[in-house]
Amino acid sequence: MKRILTSGLLIVLLGVAPLCAAEQWQQLTPQQQQALAPLASEWNSLPDRQQKNLLGVAKRYSQLSPAAQQRMQQRLIRWSMLTPAQRKAAREKYRAFSKVPVAQREAVKKMVKQPQAPSPAVPISGVPSTKASSSR
Amino acid sequence: MTTKLDPKKITRLLDQSTRQLDDNVLSALQQSRAQALQRQSAPVQVLGFTERFADSGWAHLPHPRSARQWVTICLLALVLASGANLWWQHYHEQQIQELDVSILTDELPLDLFVD
C-alpha cells in the first residue's frame, strides 16, 4: 500500500515539475545564449513561463535564415516587454492574418515594404498648415 | 533432452507423494485449500460498488473486489490523466512557440500585430 501511495505522489510531482523549470542566464547553453542574446541583461527577471517559451523559440533559431535570425533578435526585446495579454492578442491577429488569401497578404506586404513618400512642404490641399501661419 | 510430462503421470505422482505426507502437514494443507476456496467464492463488497456493477449490466466486466484494486485503478486513471494533461500542455506550448517564431521572423513588422 505504501509503495502504491509513493508512486501516486511521484506521479503528481512529475506532473507539476514542468511548471517549475526556471533557468538562470549562466545555465543556458551557448546556442541558447546566442539566440537570446538581446535578452541577456533581463533574462533572470523574466517569468518562468516566458523563459520556457523563449527557450522553445531559441531551439528553432539555428534553422532560420540569417535574415530571419536578425529580424528575430531585433524584435526579441520588444516582444518580451509586451504583457501576456498583448502577446496573446498579437498571436491571434497573426493567426487571423495567416488565413487571409495569399494575394491579399502579398499586397499588404508590398504596401508595408514601400518606402513612405516624404511629406510635401505644401499640403496637397494647398492650404498651409496652422503652425506655419501662426509663426508669422 | 526434454522429457514430455504426461499430466496423468504428474497427477499420479502428486497423489503418491501426498499419501506419504505427515498427517499434520496434510491437514494444514487441506485447511488452507478450503480457506482459499471459500475466499474465492464469496465476493467482497467494497464501497458498495460490486452489487451495483452486477445490477447495471456491467456484470460481464471484471470489477474490483478489494481496496487495493480500487487504489490501483485510481492510480492508473491518475497516470493516464496526468499523461494526457502533459501531452496537451506540450502540444499547446509547441504551437505557441511556432507561432512566436513566425511573428518574430515575419517580413511584416511586429507593430502590425501588436496593439
gemmi code that builds the backbone of each chain (N, CA, C; Angstrom):
import gemmi

chains = {
    "A": [
        ("MET", (0.837, -1.207, 0.000), (0.000, 0.000, 0.000), (0.874, 1.260, 0.000)),
        ("LYS", (1.958, 1.184, 0.824), (2.879, 2.318, 0.921), (3.490, 2.607, -0.438)),
        ("ARG", (3.846, 1.495, -1.125), (4.508, 1.643, -2.425), (3.560, 2.315, -3.430)),
        ("ILE", (2.302, 1.905, -3.354), (1.295, 2.474, -4.261), (1.139, 3.974, -4.009)),
        ("LEU", (1.061, 4.331, -2.723), (0.900, 5.747, -2.382), (2.122, 6.563, -2.800)),
        ("THR", (3.312, 5.966, -2.627), (4.545, 6.658, -3.018), (4.554, 6.910, -4.516)),
        ("SER", (4.144, 5.879, -5.283), (4.157, 6.065, -6.741), (3.123, 7.113, -7.157)),
        ("GLY", (1.989, 7.151, -6.444), (0.978, 8.165, -6.728), (1.515, 9.567, -6.514)),
        ("LEU", (2.222, 9.735, -5.407), (2.826, 11.023, -5.072), (3.853, 11.424, -6.130)),
        ("LEU", (4.609, 10.439, -6.581), (5.643, 10.664, -7.602), (5.010, 11.157, -8.902)),
        ("ILE", (3.891, 10.539, -9.236), (3.196, 10.916, -10.473), (2.723, 12.366, -10.392)),
        ("VAL", (2.134, 12.706, -9.239), (1.642, 14.077, -9.062), (2.798, 15.068, -9.158)),
        ("LEU", (3.924, 14.719, -8.505), (5.095, 15.599, -8.540), (5.637, 15.738, -9.957)),
        ("LEU", (5.641, 14.638, -10.702), (6.125, 14.686, -12.088), (5.240, 15.585, -12.946)),
        ("GLY", (3.956, 15.550, -12.644), (3.016, 16.389, -13.391), (3.230, 17.864, -13.126)),
        ("VAL", (3.680, 18.175, -11.916), (3.866, 19.564, -11.523), (5.249, 20.068, -11.921)),
        ("ALA", (6.207, 19.150, -12.018), (7.611, 19.515, -12.274), (7.826, 20.478, -13.438)),
        ("PRO", (7.182, 20.249, -14.604), (7.443, 21.150, -15.725), (7.059, 22.599, -15.442)),
        ("LEU", (6.182, 22.812, -14.481), (5.752, 24.178, -14.188), (6.825, 24.977, -13.448)),
        ("CYS", (7.758, 24.250, -12.801), (8.779, 24.991, -12.053), (10.154, 24.792, -12.699)),
        ("ALA", (10.247, 25.136, -13.977), (11.516, 24.954, -14.670), (12.132, 26.301, -15.030)),
        ("ALA", (12.744, 26.934, -14.051), (13.385, 28.219, -14.311), (14.883, 28.005, -14.509)),
        ("GLU", (15.464, 28.804, -15.419), (16.898, 28.674, -15.672), (17.544, 30.052, -15.655)),
        ("GLN", (18.685, 30.121, -15.024), (19.440, 31.369, -14.998), (20.183, 31.519, -16.319)),
        ("TRP", (20.556, 32.767, -16.662), (21.228, 33.025, -17.939), (22.516, 32.207, -18.046)),
        ("GLN", (23.230, 32.107, -16.923), (24.503, 31.383, -16.935), (24.303, 29.889, -17.194)),
        ("GLN", (23.123, 29.395, -16.919), (22.869, 27.963, -17.104), (22.497, 27.620, -18.548)),
        ("LEU", (22.247, 28.624, -19.360), (21.843, 28.352, -20.744), (23.035, 27.865, -21.563)),
        ("THR", (22.757, 27.110, -22.606), (23.819, 26.627, -23.486), (24.298, 27.795, -24.360)),
        ("PRO", (25.507, 27.720, -24.915), (25.982, 28.798, -25.793), (25.020, 29.081, -26.948)),
        ("GLN", (24.386, 28.032, -27.479), (23.437, 28.206, -28.590), (22.224, 29.023, -28.124)),
        ("GLN", (21.737, 28.667, -26.945), (20.573, 29.396, -26.405), (20.950, 30.847, -26.117)),
        ("GLN", (22.149, 31.029, -25.563), (22.598, 32.395, -25.257), (22.751, 33.219, -26.523)),
        ("GLN", (23.224, 32.564, -27.585), (23.412, 33.287, -28.854), (22.050, 33.732, -29.404)),
        ("ALA", (21.093, 32.804, -29.368), (19.767, 33.118, -29.914), (19.066, 34.205, -29.102)),
        ("LEU", (19.270, 34.159, -27.797), (18.532, 35.092, -26.925), (19.419, 36.238, -26.431)),
        ("ALA", (20.518, 36.457, -27.123), (21.497, 37.472, -26.693), (20.884, 38.835, -26.326)),
        ("PRO", (19.938, 39.359, -27.102), (19.393, 40.677, -26.736), (18.733, 40.709, -25.360)),
        ("LEU", (18.373, 39.526, -24.845), (17.668, 39.483, -23.555), (18.600, 39.161, -22.386)),
        ("ALA", (19.906, 39.137, -22.665), (20.876, 38.708, -21.637), (20.702, 39.447, -20.315)),
        ("SER", (20.535, 40.766, -20.396), (20.509, 41.551, -19.153), (19.229, 41.352, -18.355)),
        ("GLU", (18.144, 41.037, -19.026), (16.878, 40.930, -18.270), (16.366, 39.497, -18.143)),
        ("TRP", (17.130, 38.540, -18.673), (16.682, 37.149, -18.688), (16.279, 36.646, -17.300)),
        ("ASN", (17.146, 36.864, -16.321), (16.896, 36.306, -14.989), (15.636, 36.872, -14.326)),
        ("SER", (15.194, 38.029, -14.803), (13.998, 38.613, -14.185), (12.715, 38.251, -14.930)),
        ("LEU", (12.850, 37.546, -16.038), (11.647, 37.167, -16.810), (10.883, 36.065, -16.082)),
        ("PRO", (9.567, 36.057, -16.193), (8.786, 34.983, -15.551), (9.149, 33.615, -16.138)),
        ("ASP", (9.034, 32.578, -15.300), (9.408, 31.211, -15.705), (8.723, 30.774, -16.999)),
        ("ARG", (7.450, 31.089, -17.067), (6.662, 30.651, -18.224), (7.204, 31.273, -19.510)),
        ("GLN", (7.570, 32.561, -19.407), (8.090, 33.259, -20.573), (9.478, 32.721, -20.952)),
        ("GLN", (10.268, 32.442, -19.913), (11.599, 31.860, -20.164), (11.462, 30.545, -20.929)),
        ("LYS", (10.540, 29.722, -20.466), (10.337, 28.416, -21.086), (9.922, 28.580, -22.558)),
        ("ASN", (9.021, 29.524, -22.774), (8.542, 29.781, -24.131), (9.680, 30.287, -25.025)),
        ("LEU", (10.491, 31.189, -24.475), (11.602, 31.740, -25.253), (12.667, 30.679, -25.538)),
        ("LEU", (12.829, 29.744, -24.607), (13.786, 28.660, -24.855), (13.314, 27.790, -26.023)),
        ("GLY", (12.000, 27.627, -26.107), (11.423, 26.888, -27.236), (11.658, 27.635, -28.546)),
        ("VAL", (11.545, 28.953, -28.479), (11.792, 29.785, -29.662), (13.273, 29.676, -30.059)),
        ("ALA", (14.136, 29.708, -29.038), (15.592, 29.641, -29.294), (15.988, 28.316, -29.944)),
        ("LYS", (15.228, 27.281, -29.631), (15.523, 25.955, -30.190), (15.432, 25.970, -31.719)),
        ("ARG", (14.547, 26.835, -32.232), (14.330, 26.875, -33.677), (15.251, 27.890, -34.374)),
        ("TYR", (16.012, 28.637, -33.583), (16.843, 29.721, -34.112), (17.836, 29.238, -35.165)),
        ("SER", (18.487, 28.110, -34.881), (19.542, 27.641, -35.800), (18.986, 27.247, -37.169)),
        ("GLN", (17.694, 26.933, -37.224), (17.098, 26.515, -38.503), (16.667, 27.706, -39.360)),
        ("LEU", (16.771, 28.908, -38.813), (16.302, 30.089, -39.546), (17.370, 30.626, -40.489)),
        ("SER", (16.925, 31.367, -41.495), (17.866, 32.022, -42.414), (18.540, 33.182, -41.673)),
        ("PRO", (19.725, 33.609, -42.113), (20.388, 34.724, -41.422), (19.493, 35.960, -41.302)),
        ("ALA", (18.722, 36.244, -42.355), (17.840, 37.423, -42.305), (16.777, 37.248, -41.226)),
        ("ALA", (16.210, 36.055, -41.158), (15.177, 35.789, -40.150), (15.779, 35.828, -38.742)),
        ("GLN", (16.996, 35.314, -38.622), (17.667, 35.342, -37.309), (17.842, 36.786, -36.840)),
        ("GLN", (18.243, 37.632, -37.809), (18.461, 39.048, -37.478), (17.150, 39.709, -37.041)),
        ("ARG", (16.092, 39.423, -37.836), (14.778, 40.004, -37.523), (14.333, 39.573, -36.129)),
        ("MET", (14.549, 38.292, -35.841), (14.107, 37.762, -34.546), (14.836, 38.466, -33.400)),
        ("GLN", (16.133, 38.626, -33.559), (16.897, 39.262, -32.484), (16.509, 40.731, -32.302)),
        ("GLN", (16.181, 41.375, -33.437), (15.778, 42.786, -33.342), (14.450, 42.936, -32.595)),
        ("ARG", (13.611, 41.920, -32.706), (12.262, 42.034, -32.120), (12.138, 41.435, -30.726)),
        ("LEU", (13.158, 40.694, -30.319), (13.047, 39.964, -29.041), (12.757, 40.872, -27.839)),
        ("ILE", (13.451, 41.992, -27.755), (13.272, 42.862, -26.583), (11.856, 43.419, -26.554)),
        ("ARG", (11.427, 43.926, -27.712), (10.064, 44.483, -27.795), (9.040, 43.404, -27.425)),
        ("TRP", (9.267, 42.190, -27.949), (8.357, 41.074, -27.708), (8.312, 40.710, -26.221)),
        ("SER", (9.463, 40.703, -25.590), (9.491, 40.307, -24.173), (8.920, 41.397, -23.275)),
        ("MET", (8.879, 42.625, -23.792), (8.332, 43.725, -22.980), (6.803, 43.770, -23.025)),
        ("LEU", (6.222, 43.065, -23.963), (4.751, 43.065, -24.056), (4.158, 42.301, -22.881)),
        ("THR", (2.934, 42.620, -22.559), (2.252, 41.875, -21.492), (1.745, 40.558, -22.087)),
        ("PRO", (1.513, 39.554, -21.247), (0.984, 38.286, -21.779), (-0.283, 38.499, -22.619)),
        ("ALA", (-1.121, 39.426, -22.196), (-2.364, 39.680, -22.933), (-2.059, 40.254, -24.316)),
        ("GLN", (-1.072, 41.140, -24.382), (-0.693, 41.730, -25.685), (-0.109, 40.660, -26.609)),
        ("ARG", (0.715, 39.797, -26.016), (1.294, 38.718, -26.837), (0.192, 37.800, -27.363)),
        ("LYS", (-0.746, 37.514, -26.488), (-1.855, 36.634, -26.883), (-2.649, 37.266, -28.032)),
        ("ALA", (-2.907, 38.564, -27.883), (-3.665, 39.282, -28.921), (-2.887, 39.298, -30.228)),
        ("ALA", (-1.572, 39.495, -30.118), (-0.731, 39.514, -31.325), (-0.755, 38.158, -32.029)),
        ("ARG", (-0.714, 37.095, -31.228), (-0.769, 35.742, -31.810), (-2.089, 35.538, -32.544)),
        ("GLU", (-3.156, 35.995, -31.913), (-4.474, 35.832, -32.542), (-4.556, 36.607, -33.850)),
        ("LYS", (-4.004, 37.817, -33.832), (-4.017, 38.640, -35.049), (-3.203, 37.969, -36.149)),
        ("TYR", (-2.039, 37.465, -35.739), (-1.157, 36.826, -36.724), (-1.841, 35.582, -37.319)),
        ("ARG", (-2.483, 34.830, -36.435), (-3.187, 33.623, -36.883), (-4.299, 33.995, -37.869)),
        ("ALA", (-5.011, 35.064, -37.537), (-6.091, 35.514, -38.420), (-5.514, 35.993, -39.751)),
        ("PHE", (-4.375, 36.707, -39.669), (-3.743, 37.219, -40.889), (-3.265, 36.068, -41.785)),
        ("SER", (-2.843, 34.968, -41.151), (-2.371, 33.811, -41.928), (-3.491, 33.192, -42.754)),
        ("LYS", (-4.720, 33.429, -42.326), (-5.860, 32.831, -43.039), (-6.322, 33.697, -44.214)),
        ("VAL", (-5.792, 34.903, -44.297), (-6.153, 35.807, -45.392), (-5.583, 35.234, -46.698)),
        ("PRO", (-6.317, 35.353, -47.824), (-5.800, 34.833, -49.098), (-4.401, 35.382, -49.427)),
        ("VAL", (-3.595, 34.524, -50.049), (-2.183, 34.856, -50.316), (-2.049, 36.189, -51.059)),
        ("ALA", (-2.903, 36.410, -52.056), (-2.808, 37.628, -52.859), (-2.947, 38.876, -51.981)),
        ("GLN", (-3.915, 38.816, -51.080), (-4.136, 39.966, -50.192), (-2.967, 40.150, -49.218)),
        ("ARG", (-2.445, 39.009, -48.769), (-1.311, 39.080, -47.843), (-0.112, 39.726, -48.534)),
        ("GLU", (0.092, 39.307, -49.777), (1.222, 39.863, -50.535), (1.040, 41.365, -50.749)),
        ("ALA", (-0.209, 41.745, -50.989), (-0.498, 43.174, -51.200), (-0.157, 43.974, -49.939)),
        ("VAL", (-0.528, 43.424, -48.803), (-0.227, 44.104, -47.531), (1.286, 44.209, -47.351)),
        ("LYS", (1.980, 43.099, -47.646), (3.437, 43.095, -47.502), (4.072, 44.162, -48.391)),
        ("LYS", (3.553, 44.234, -49.611), (4.098, 45.209, -50.563), (3.861, 46.630, -50.046)),
        ("MET", (2.677, 46.837, -49.515), (2.311, 48.147, -49.001), (3.223, 48.555, -47.834)),
        ("VAL", (3.487, 47.601, -46.984), (4.323, 47.870, -45.807), (5.771, 48.126, -46.216)),
        ("LYS", (6.213, 47.347, -47.239), (7.608, 47.475, -47.668), (7.882, 48.786, -48.389)),
        ("GLN", (6.856, 49.326, -49.056), (7.035, 50.555, -49.833), (7.540, 51.683, -48.939)),
        ("PRO", (8.659, 52.341, -49.351), (9.130, 53.451, -48.528), (8.107, 54.575, -48.545)),
        ("GLN", (7.886, 55.141, -47.382), (6.875, 56.202, -47.288), (7.368, 57.442, -48.044)),
        ("ALA", (6.493, 58.019, -48.851), (6.852, 59.215, -49.624), (7.063, 60.388, -48.662)),
        ("PRO", (8.115, 61.213, -48.908), (8.341, 62.338, -47.986), (7.168, 63.310, -48.016)),
        ("SER", (6.800, 63.794, -46.850), (5.612, 64.661, -46.786), (5.893, 65.977, -47.509)),
        ("PRO", (5.008, 66.350, -48.382), (5.240, 67.573, -49.160), (5.234, 68.819, -48.284)),
        ("ALA", (6.057, 69.816, -48.705), (6.147, 71.055, -47.926), (4.803, 71.775, -47.920)),
        ("VAL", (4.161, 71.761, -49.096), (2.823, 72.366, -49.182), (1.824, 71.221, -49.277)),
        ("PRO", (0.861, 71.184, -48.406), (-0.114, 70.090, -48.459), (-0.812, 70.032, -49.810)),
        ("ILE", (-1.237, 68.778, -50.135), (-1.899, 68.581, -51.428), (-3.115, 69.498, -51.553)),
        ("SER", (-3.753, 69.742, -50.447), (-4.959, 70.597, -50.473), (-4.626, 72.045, -50.854)),
        ("GLY", (-3.348, 72.430, -50.663), (-2.963, 73.796, -50.986), (-3.108, 74.744, -49.815)),
        ("VAL", (-3.740, 74.266, -48.742), (-3.943, 75.126, -47.577), (-2.737, 74.972, -46.659)),
        ("PRO", (-2.040, 76.055, -46.328), (-0.886, 75.921, -45.445), (-1.299, 75.479, -44.042)),
        ("SER", (-0.369, 74.780, -43.385), (-0.712, 74.252, -42.069), (-0.846, 75.400, -41.072)),
        ("THR", (-1.549, 75.114, -40.002), (-1.845, 76.155, -38.999), (-0.570, 76.618, -38.323)),
        ("LYS", (0.408, 75.680, -38.143), (1.669, 76.017, -37.486), (2.395, 77.113, -38.276)),
        ("ALA", (2.463, 76.889, -39.600), (3.182, 77.813, -40.463), (2.555, 79.207, -40.415)),
        ("SER", (1.235, 79.265, -40.404), (0.545, 80.545, -40.414), (0.686, 81.295, -39.087)),
        ("SER", (0.741, 80.530, -37.983), (0.828, 81.169, -36.674), (2.227, 81.699, -36.369)),
        ("SER", (3.265, 81.095, -37.037), (4.639, 81.519, -36.762), (4.976, 82.868, -37.376)),
        ("ARG", (4.156, 83.351, -38.252), (4.420, 84.635, -38.909), (4.442, 85.824, -37.973)),
    ],
    "B": [
        ("MET", (16.420, -34.109, -25.321), (16.848, -33.771, -23.957), (15.639, -33.633, -23.029)),
        ("THR", (14.619, -32.909, -23.511), (13.460, -32.670, -22.644), (12.516, -33.868, -22.687)),
        ("THR", (12.033, -34.242, -21.510), (11.089, -35.359, -21.445), (9.686, -34.792, -21.379)),
        ("LYS", (8.807, -35.354, -22.174), (7.427, -34.871, -22.167), (6.723, -35.357, -20.916)),
        ("LEU", (6.084, -34.444, -20.241), (5.421, -34.813, -18.999), (3.940, -35.061, -19.267)),
        ("ASP", (3.544, -36.235, -18.909), (2.138, -36.598, -19.077), (1.362, -36.088, -17.864)),
        ("PRO", (0.305, -35.279, -18.071), (-0.444, -34.733, -16.927), (-0.968, -35.822, -15.988)),
        ("LYS", (-1.371, -36.951, -16.582), (-1.899, -38.031, -15.736), (-0.800, -38.587, -14.828)),
        ("LYS", (0.382, -38.643, -15.424), (1.512, -39.174, -14.680), (1.846, -38.238, -13.515)),
        ("ILE", (1.768, -36.929, -13.816), (2.063, -35.934, -12.772), (1.056, -36.066, -11.639)),
        ("THR", (-0.211, -36.199, -12.024), (-1.276, -36.329, -11.015), (-1.005, -37.549, -10.128)),
        ("ARG", (-0.655, -38.637, -10.790), (-0.391, -39.874, -10.045), (0.771, -39.660, -9.053)),
        ("LEU", (1.815, -39.007, -9.568), (2.990, -38.759, -8.725), (2.646, -37.874, -7.527)),
        ("LEU", (1.817, -36.868, -7.808), (1.419, -35.960, -6.722), (0.582, -36.686, -5.672)),
        ("ASP", (-0.345, -37.550, -6.175), (-1.184, -38.328, -5.249), (-0.324, -39.214, -4.353)),
        ("GLN", (0.656, -39.845, -5.013), (1.546, -40.741, -4.255), (2.299, -39.962, -3.168)),
        ("SER", (2.812, -38.805, -3.560), (3.602, -38.031, -2.586), (2.714, -37.460, -1.487)),
        ("THR", (1.469, -37.163, -1.837), (0.546, -36.661, -0.810), (0.288, -37.722, 0.251)),
        ("ARG", (0.182, -38.955, -0.223), (-0.069, -40.053, 0.721), (1.098, -40.238, 1.691)),
        ("GLN", (2.263, -39.837, 1.203), (3.448, -40.002, 2.061), (3.631, -38.837, 3.047)),
        ("LEU", (2.786, -37.803, 2.909), (2.955, -36.637, 3.782), (2.540, -36.921, 5.216)),
        ("ASP", (3.118, -36.137, 6.092), (2.791, -36.226, 7.511), (1.334, -35.797, 7.719)),
        ("ASP", (0.619, -36.374, 8.654), (-0.795, -36.039, 8.882), (-1.009, -34.558, 9.188)),
        ("ASN", (-0.113, -34.019, 10.005), (-0.231, -32.592, 10.382), (-0.111, -31.692, 9.149)),
        ("VAL", (0.879, -31.985, 8.343), (1.113, -31.187, 7.141), (-0.087, -31.301, 6.198)),
        ("LEU", (-0.576, -32.522, 6.074), (-1.711, -32.770, 5.184), (-2.950, -31.986, 5.621)),
        ("SER", (-3.238, -32.031, 6.913), (-4.442, -31.311, 7.385), (-4.263, -29.796, 7.237)),
        ("ALA", (-3.043, -29.328, 7.478), (-2.789, -27.886, 7.304), (-2.996, -27.469, 5.857)),
        ("LEU", (-2.528, -28.312, 4.949), (-2.692, -28.020, 3.516), (-4.166, -28.009, 3.124)),
        ("GLN", (-4.905, -29.022, 3.647), (-6.340, -29.112, 3.332), (-7.097, -27.892, 3.862)),
        ("GLN", (-6.693, -27.493, 5.059), (-7.349, -26.320, 5.669), (-7.130, -25.056, 4.830)),
        ("SER", (-5.881, -24.862, 4.467), (-5.596, -23.632, 3.698), (-6.257, -23.677, 2.328)),
        ("ARG", (-6.386, -24.881, 1.742), (-7.079, -25.002, 0.457), (-8.551, -24.615, 0.607)),
        ("ALA", (-9.149, -25.134, 1.694), (-10.563, -24.836, 1.941), (-10.767, -23.337, 2.150)),
        ("GLN", (-9.853, -22.746, 2.884), (-9.944, -21.294, 3.135), (-9.840, -20.502, 1.839)),
        ("ALA", (-8.892, -20.920, 1.013), (-8.686, -20.223, -0.263), (-9.923, -20.330, -1.143)),
        ("LEU", (-10.504, -21.517, -1.176), (-11.717, -21.721, -1.994), (-12.873, -20.870, -1.487)),
        ("GLN", (-12.974, -20.824, -0.161), (-14.059, -20.048, 0.449), (-13.908, -18.563, 0.099)),
        ("ARG", (-12.675, -18.079, 0.183), (-12.397, -16.663, -0.105), (-12.721, -16.334, -1.576)),
        ("GLN", (-12.447, -17.301, -2.429), (-12.676, -17.065, -3.853), (-14.159, -17.028, -4.198)),
        ("SER", (-14.938, -17.853, -3.527), (-16.359, -17.945, -3.890), (-17.171, -16.784, -3.335)),
        ("ALA", (-16.779, -16.207, -2.192), (-17.558, -15.102, -1.607), (-16.992, -13.765, -2.064)),
        ("PRO", (-17.748, -13.015, -2.919), (-17.222, -11.721, -3.368), (-17.217, -10.703, -2.220)),
        ("VAL", (-16.124, -9.996, -2.100), (-16.014, -8.979, -1.054), (-16.589, -7.679, -1.599)),
        ("GLN", (-17.534, -7.139, -0.863), (-18.144, -5.897, -1.330), (-17.366, -4.715, -0.780)),
        ("VAL", (-16.769, -3.963, -1.696), (-16.005, -2.790, -1.263), (-16.693, -1.544, -1.785)),
        ("LEU", (-16.939, -0.605, -0.915), (-17.544, 0.683, -1.269), (-18.929, 0.541, -1.898)),
        ("GLY", (-19.507, -0.666, -1.772), (-20.868, -0.876, -2.269), (-21.010, -0.875, -3.776)),
        ("PHE", (-19.916, -1.000, -4.470), (-19.974, -0.926, -5.924), (-20.253, -2.284, -6.575)),
        ("THR", (-19.851, -3.329, -5.901), (-19.933, -4.651, -6.513), (-21.356, -5.000, -6.935)),
        ("GLU", (-22.295, -4.773, -6.025), (-23.684, -5.103, -6.351), (-24.205, -4.229, -7.487)),
        ("ARG", (-23.848, -2.962, -7.393), (-24.322, -2.016, -8.405), (-23.804, -2.397, -9.790)),
        ("PHE", (-22.569, -2.862, -9.819), (-21.980, -3.292, -11.086), (-22.807, -4.437, -11.672)),
        ("ALA", (-23.143, -5.376, -10.794), (-23.879, -6.559, -11.238), (-25.274, -6.191, -11.725)),
        ("ASP", (-25.900, -5.219, -11.042), (-27.264, -4.837, -11.402), (-27.337, -4.037, -12.696)),
        ("SER", (-26.284, -3.307, -12.997), (-26.381, -2.336, -14.084), (-25.855, -2.844, -15.426)),
        ("GLY", (-25.812, -4.110, -15.607), (-25.387, -4.643, -16.900), (-23.890, -4.598, -17.120)),
        ("TRP", (-23.143, -4.299, -16.070), (-21.679, -4.275, -16.174), (-21.102, -5.593, -15.656)),
        ("ALA", (-21.998, -6.537, -15.383), (-21.554, -7.769, -14.731), (-20.515, -8.540, -15.530)),
        ("HIS", (-20.596, -8.391, -16.876), (-19.646, -9.144, -17.700), (-18.234, -8.596, -17.592)),
        ("LEU", (-18.105, -7.378, -17.060), (-16.771, -6.776, -16.934), (-16.134, -7.196, -15.614)),
        ("PRO", (-14.816, -7.391, -15.629), (-14.164, -7.701, -14.353), (-14.199, -6.467, -13.458)),
        ("HIS", (-14.699, -6.611, -12.253), (-14.765, -5.435, -11.400), (-13.927, -5.615, -10.140)),
        ("PRO", (-13.435, -4.490, -9.642), (-12.527, -4.564, -8.500), (-13.207, -5.109, -7.252)),
        ("ARG", (-12.452, -5.906, -6.493), (-13.020, -6.529, -5.301), (-12.363, -6.063, -4.013)),
        ("SER", (-11.236, -5.434, -4.128), (-10.580, -5.022, -2.890), (-10.163, -3.562, -2.972)),
        ("ALA", (-9.867, -3.014, -1.798), (-9.440, -1.608, -1.727), (-8.173, -1.411, -2.539)),
        ("ARG", (-7.308, -2.402, -2.503), (-6.051, -2.296, -3.243), (-6.307, -2.174, -4.745)),
        ("GLN", (-7.291, -2.964, -5.222), (-7.623, -2.895, -6.658), (-8.175, -1.519, -7.017)),
        ("TRP", (-8.990, -0.980, -6.097), (-9.548, 0.356, -6.348), (-8.434, 1.401, -6.409)),
        ("VAL", (-7.494, 1.270, -5.475), (-6.377, 2.227, -5.444), (-5.566, 2.114, -6.728)),
        ("THR", (-5.333, 0.868, -7.157), (-4.565, 0.659, -8.392), (-5.279, 1.288, -9.583)),
        ("ILE", (-6.596, 1.079, -9.648), (-7.372, 1.644, -10.760), (-7.336, 3.177, -10.724)),
        ("CYS", (-7.475, 3.720, -9.507), (-7.435, 5.183, -9.374), (-6.071, 5.721, -9.798)),
        ("LEU", (-5.013, 5.012, -9.391), (-3.666, 5.454, -9.757), (-3.461, 5.397, -11.272)),
        ("LEU", (-3.985, 4.336, -11.851), (-3.873, 4.171, -13.306), (-4.586, 5.325, -14.014)),
        ("ALA", (-5.778, 5.655, -13.482), (-6.532, 6.775, -14.061), (-5.768, 8.076, -13.892)),
        ("LEU", (-5.119, 8.216, -12.725), (-4.335, 9.420, -12.439), (-3.160, 9.526, -13.409)),
        ("VAL", (-2.504, 8.383, -13.641), (-1.363, 8.355, -14.576), (-1.833, 8.758, -15.965)),
        ("LEU", (-2.963, 8.170, -16.387), (-3.485, 8.476, -17.724), (-3.871, 9.950, -17.837)),
        ("ALA", (-4.538, 10.438, -16.784), (-4.979, 11.844, -16.821), (-3.790, 12.782, -16.847)),
        ("SER", (-2.778, 12.511, -15.997), (-1.631, 13.435, -15.992), (-0.820, 13.295, -17.269)),
        ("GLY", (-0.799, 12.082, -17.836), (-0.107, 11.889, -19.120), (-0.771, 12.706, -20.214)),
        ("ALA", (-2.100, 12.613, -20.254), (-2.855, 13.364, -21.271), (-2.680, 14.866, -21.075)),
        ("ASN", (-2.683, 15.270, -19.805), (-2.513, 16.690, -19.485), (-1.130, 17.190, -19.924)),
        ("LEU", (-0.116, 16.387, -19.623), (1.253, 16.764, -20.010), (1.373, 16.856, -21.515)),
        ("TRP", (0.782, 15.866, -22.194), (0.841, 15.850, -23.669), (0.167, 17.106, -24.241)),
        ("TRP", (-1.000, 17.449, -23.688), (-1.742, 18.609, -24.175), (-0.955, 19.891, -23.925)),
        ("GLN", (-0.371, 19.978, -22.722), (0.429, 21.162, -22.397), (1.595, 21.309, -23.371)),
        ("HIS", (2.276, 20.200, -23.611), (3.430, 20.200, -24.512), (3.010, 20.611, -25.923)),
        ("TYR", (1.902, 20.045, -26.381), (1.397, 20.339, -27.728), (1.043, 21.828, -27.854)),
        ("HIS", (0.373, 22.332, -26.827), (-0.048, 23.731, -26.813), (1.172, 24.662, -26.814)),
        ("GLU", (2.168, 24.333, -26.000), (3.392, 25.145, -25.939), (4.116, 25.143, -27.288)),
        ("GLN", (4.157, 23.968, -27.908), (4.818, 23.864, -29.219), (4.139, 24.780, -30.239)),
        ("GLN", (2.809, 24.768, -30.202), (2.027, 25.588, -31.124), (2.353, 27.076, -30.921)),
        ("ILE", (2.378, 27.470, -29.644), (2.647, 28.873, -29.310), (4.064, 29.256, -29.733)),
        ("GLN", (5.013, 28.373, -29.465), (6.399, 28.677, -29.821), (6.552, 28.829, -31.337)),
        ("GLU", (5.895, 27.952, -32.074), (5.970, 28.048, -33.542), (5.379, 29.370, -34.031)),
        ("LEU", (4.277, 29.738, -33.414), (3.610, 30.994, -33.779), (4.510, 32.189, -33.433)),
        ("ASP", (5.132, 32.126, -32.274), (6.026, 33.214, -31.848), (7.198, 33.367, -32.811)),
        ("VAL", (7.762, 32.237, -33.226), (8.882, 32.297, -34.174), (8.407, 32.947, -35.469)),
        ("SER", (7.210, 32.578, -35.917), (6.676, 33.155, -37.150), (6.498, 34.668, -37.008)),
        ("ILE", (5.957, 35.089, -35.881), (5.735, 36.528, -35.673), (7.074, 37.266, -35.612)),
        ("LEU", (8.017, 36.660, -34.899), (9.312, 37.326, -34.704), (10.170, 37.356, -35.964)),
        ("THR", (9.871, 36.487, -36.911), (10.728, 36.430, -38.101), (10.001, 36.869, -39.377)),
        ("ASP", (8.747, 37.206, -39.235), (7.972, 37.565, -40.429), (8.498, 38.860, -41.069)),
        ("GLU", (8.271, 38.945, -42.370), (8.707, 40.168, -43.071), (7.905, 41.384, -42.621)),
        ("LEU", (6.703, 41.108, -42.168), (5.869, 42.216, -41.692), (6.316, 42.662, -40.301)),
        ("PRO", (6.276, 43.961, -40.051), (6.747, 44.440, -38.747), (5.865, 43.954, -37.596)),
        ("LEU", (6.504, 43.843, -36.450), (5.824, 43.344, -35.248), (4.654, 44.247, -34.846)),
        ("ASP", (4.843, 45.539, -35.063), (3.817, 46.508, -34.637), (2.480, 46.321, -35.358)),
        ("LEU", (2.548, 45.641, -36.485), (1.314, 45.397, -37.229), (0.372, 44.484, -36.446)),
        ("PHE", (0.962, 43.651, -35.588), (0.150, 42.687, -34.840), (-0.031, 43.076, -33.375)),
        ("VAL", (0.722, 44.069, -32.950), (0.641, 44.478, -31.542), (-0.218, 45.726, -31.420)),
        ("ASP", (-1.090, 45.699, -30.447), (-1.964, 46.876, -30.239), (-1.182, 48.027, -29.609)),
    ],
}
model = gemmi.Model(1)
for chain_id, residues in chains.items():
    chain = gemmi.Chain(chain_id)
    for i, (resn, *xyz) in enumerate(residues, 1):
        res = gemmi.Residue()
        res.name, res.seqid = resn, gemmi.SeqId(i, " ")
        for name, pos in zip(("N", "CA", "C"), xyz):
            atom = gemmi.Atom()
            atom.name, atom.element = name, gemmi.Element(name[0])
            atom.pos, atom.b_iso = gemmi.Position(*pos), 0.0
            res.add_atom(atom)
        chain.add_residue(res)
    model.add_chain(chain)
structure = gemmi.Structure()
structure.add_model(model)
structure.setup_entities()
